């Protein structure tokens, strides 16, 4: 497996290439948590851009501000200062309901613990993401089934989360994040609860999803197994982006290597 | 999906669902019985007044209810009859007296005396015998409900009222008294004899006004001719006064309505508690919904649907039990009444109770920190 990434010359992917589009942009994000003597500055001025067609990894030690940043990028938390633009829309003046509206239009989430509804089947869990967007009826059912088919779970439509393996549950969560065609997918430690095989399967899936030129994917992770799938890696420490590595031109990701290998084998 | 989610959340924890349903069920049954008793009592209190064929009642000043009235002079009837637009003025006699059972012992009864040919107030729901049979010597008519209490078995049996012998000439069904004191129907003169009332006394004059005439004008005209120790009430006023006396002056109605309110409060607290704890258990899921971008309205809808489903199931179970109790009480001295209006009111109260209960759960969900989705 080749993990080929190089140090980038530009800060946190500020410049998108002509083929890509900036799907999300954060500038000088500061976030204070707590109040009074217990106040902590979790983010100290983070700027980044997420470009379409890219899988970006956000890596850093515990307490570095990864989850806080992810929450802000997903419009779940509002920054103390700084600006965030999602899908071309600034978020600073938006009410909680308007932020929720922005989330449902532009953001898909994948959680470490999958966060599936235990009382709903796989298909219903996926369909729920459409339901909150107001998309119902047979079209929603078909869309949910297609999303599950994309993640290889067409045969598990009627299965409840309790009857699915961890990897399958995370693939349902991936399908749920995809089904509303968001412009940004944010994944929080997507492989942390998975064994090696399932972790590889999920990262492979995210890597494929990121190839879509209408979408950017950001995954927060500790897991070194995920590195080969990345187009770009952002390093965060003490609430600041301290480094960015970009896959070098002409160096294949593990995903591309696998495809090359398959082509060669077929030939 | 909101309905599916609400339904699954509800049925996910069967124990909690059972507690919720038992809370609603007890509440519904308690409220149904209390309000059913209230309606039953109300019906019994006003049944005589509503059955009497008249527009105005002449009675002794300060009469509080149908059963307890002081005598007035019988000639007041002729004063009424001489008033323009009066079609009829029927004398009635009512009074409490003792019924001596043939088997020994005595019980209090309300004697009602009216002549059938006057058409003022005759027994109804007659199941045995005939109203015209009251003209026979010693004849009285009683309700089946009170046979045992009066120590008789049916038509033909005799007893003693005051110093006179009476013979059961007919039976009615469902004419019950709020005071649980049996009514004894007889003719006007025999009633006077049974209660030892002078021949020139009566209890009420029931005045019927010509159709289309102004009742208030007729009342003023009669009042102008009567002495001040009488008063004249419309049927509606007399009904309200009787209800006010028995239900509120005695505290009986307050107790019944108080019990109903208590039932609602207990039900609301139980449902609120279980719904709140159910919502608390499902908080991570609601936080996930929030993270997925659902509006507050969407989440509120799920919680309200949970409450609504609980209400519907609880109402169904509660009404089944309440209707059984209503059926069992049908032939007792204090029947519980279930009208379509009361059933609809109970349904509305159940939904309102569950909606109010849902408020605490909604409050909890509104305070969710969606960041918790990352900390599960």
Interface residues (C-beta under 8 A of the other chain):
Chain A: X67 X70 X71 X74 X76 X77 X97 X100 X101 X102 X103 X104 X105 X107 X109 X111 X112 X113 X115 X117 X118 X119 X120 X124 X127 X128 X129 X131 X132 X133 X136 X176 X188
Chain B: X1 X2 X4 X5 X8 X9 X12 X284 X285 X288 X289 X290 X291 X292 X293 X294 X295 X296 X298 X370 X371 X373 X374 X376
